[in-house]
């Protein structure tokens, strides 16, 4: 802390800026590598197209399958269960997508739920590999469809927010919350996890691979609960502040700094704001934009 303090004081002397202005400039300079609104919109568009397309594809593949309507059929005849061509491609495309998400997480701008997303992607990849090796493909396809059913609604809400369509954003967000509760907090634990943790033992019996598979499913459910808490915080934001300002699940870690900088700019006196151009002309260039 002392070294930082000395550095700030030294910069203040050389630039004739106040320490507060130096801190603000450094904070803005550090924000240059964060994604722009257009980059965020492009990413959300990609997610929207992928999740919606894969959800439709998954429903089409599973619509005439007996385990799609009755989960106990996931285990009848196991392990000698035929894997259709549609289910094979459903698995392979989803596996490639989650690997790509994992790699991009390591190179993209860090978000607030970075650790949760890494755990989610790694657990999902482990589930895909393990269920494929053990021929738990039927229950695995149900897990994929349940997850794909909700994610594109959040992507649509973000896209509307970036386009400054507040009413459309709130509409998509309401749909997202409803679908989230139905799929992640009702169907997933009470149908999918129940089938894997209860029906499998009733039909097949006890075996160790099912225990490990259920542990991975429970980890996903814990993440669902954590994200549900964040989502409900956004809902409370709507009631307390009147609008949805940000997604606490995926905003960057430095978003708090943005809010602090904005408040400081608003509080700065007009005299100090008039001083900035003169001080910049003496050798300090503002690279914040």
HELIX and SHEET records of a PDB file:
HELIX    1   1 UNK A    2  UNK A   15  1                                  14    
HELIX    2   2 UNK A   19  UNK A   30  1                                  12    
HELIX    3   3 UNK A   31  UNK A   33  5                                   3    
HELIX    4   4 UNK A   37  UNK A   62  1                                  26    
HELIX    5   5 UNK A   66  UNK A   69  1                                   4    
HELIX    6   6 UNK A   71  UNK A   74  5                                   4    
HELIX    7   7 UNK A   85  UNK A  107  1                                  23    
HELIX    8   8 UNK A  114  UNK A  133  1                                  20    
HELIX    9   9 UNK A  137  UNK A  162  1                                  26    
HELIX   10  10 UNK A  166  UNK A  182  1                                  17    
HELIX   11  11 UNK A  183  UNK A  193  3                                  11    
HELIX   12  12 UNK A  194  UNK A  194  1                                   1    
HELIX   13  13 UNK A  195  UNK A  199  3                                   5    
HELIX   14  14 UNK A  200  UNK A  203  1                                   4    
HELIX   15  15 UNK A  208  UNK A  241  1                                  34    
HELIX   16  16 UNK A  255  UNK A  267  1                                  13    
HELIX   17  17 UNK A  270  UNK A  280  1                                  11    
END                                                                             
